[in-house]
Amino acid sequence: MTHAEPGSALAAARAAFSRLQADAAGCGVALRSPPPEPASCCGRGCNGCVWEGFYAAAQWWREDAETALAQAAGAAAERLSGMPPSSGPGR
């Protein structure tokens, strides 16, 4: 299987990027750009392949984006309820 085949990790990463960027745009949340896909893979299965770094960066980007969206949703819910934003534990 190549990186770009349907069902591949790359296809899943691309789908996550698209979904999260669309969700962010719908909520008015600014996200940083997702990591660029590698262009320098030699295809020999190197230890420490550029794709390994890409997938690690993609996972970190996804977690960061999901956190930003969750925070925006929480802030929106607080605004709708009329409650002041919480300042953390103990408020």
C-alpha positions as semicolon CSV with decimal commas, in nm:
position;residue;x (nm);y (nm);z (nm)
1;M;0,000;0,000;0,000
2;T;0,134;0,344;-0,087
3;H;0,096;0,640;0,145
4;A;-0,182;0,799;-0,063
5;E;-0,406;0,492;-0,115
6;P;-0,758;0,509;0,031
7;G;-0,754;0,361;0,379
8;S;-0,393;0,457;0,431
9;A;-0,263;0,663;0,721
10;L;-0,208;0,952;0,479
11;A;-0,570;0,939;0,363
12;A;-0,681;0,940;0,727
13;A;-0,453;1,235;0,808
14;R;-0,583;1,431;0,509
15;A;-0,942;1,358;0,610
16;A;-0,875;1,471;0,968
17;F;-0,710;1,791;0,842
18;S;-1,009;1,868;0,620
19;R;-1,268;1,787;0,885
20;L;-1,100;1,986;1,160
21;Q;-1,032;2,285;0,935
22;A;-1,398;2,287;0,826
23;D;-1,515;2,261;1,187
24;A;-1,282;2,545;1,286
25;A;-1,402;2,766;1,001
26;G;-1,762;2,701;1,104
27;C;-1,684;2,806;1,462
28;G;-1,465;3,102;1,370
29;V;-1,159;2,936;1,527
30;A;-0,820;3,006;1,370
31;L;-0,593;2,703;1,342
32;R;-0,234;2,695;1,232
33;S;-0,169;2,516;0,904
34;P;-0,137;2,138;0,922
35;P;0,210;1,994;0,865
36;P;0,318;1,964;0,501
37;E;0,348;1,620;0,348
38;P;0,707;1,506;0,296
39;A;0,852;1,539;-0,051
40;S;1,187;1,375;0,015
41;C;1,110;1,010;0,099
42;C;1,345;0,769;-0,074
43;G;1,107;0,474;-0,029
44;R;1,365;0,245;0,133
45;G;1,193;0,214;0,471
46;C;1,456;0,408;0,662
47;N;1,458;0,411;1,040
48;G;1,340;0,764;1,117
49;C;1,168;0,804;0,780
50;V;1,034;1,150;0,698
51;W;0,684;0,997;0,701
52;E;0,725;0,897;1,066
53;G;0,797;1,261;1,150
54;F;0,501;1,374;0,941
55;Y;0,260;1,135;1,115
56;A;0,386;1,244;1,458
57;A;0,340;1,610;1,361
58;A;-0,003;1,533;1,215
59;Q;-0,114;1,370;1,541
60;W;0,013;1,667;1,743
61;W;-0,166;1,909;1,505
62;R;-0,488;1,709;1,536
63;E;-0,473;1,710;1,918
64;D;-0,400;2,085;1,917
65;A;-0,691;2,152;1,679
66;E;-0,931;1,938;1,882
67;T;-0,829;2,123;2,199
68;A;-0,887;2,461;2,033
69;L;-1,230;2,351;1,911
70;A;-1,326;2,213;2,253
71;Q;-1,221;2,538;2,420
72;A;-1,424;2,739;2,170
73;A;-1,727;2,517;2,228
74;G;-1,691;2,556;2,605
75;A;-1,664;2,934;2,576
76;A;-1,970;2,945;2,350
77;A;-2,169;2,733;2,594
78;E;-2,074;2,964;2,882
79;R;-2,180;3,270;2,680
80;L;-2,514;3,109;2,601
81;S;-2,577;3,018;2,963
82;G;-2,500;3,371;3,080
83;M;-2,229;3,246;3,311
84;P;-1,897;3,427;3,325
85;P;-1,605;3,228;3,182
86;S;-1,448;3,007;3,444
87;S;-1,092;3,074;3,545
88;G;-1,007;2,716;3,624
89;P;-1,019;2,510;3,943
90;G;-1,154;2,699;4,240
91;R;-1,282;2,976;4,011
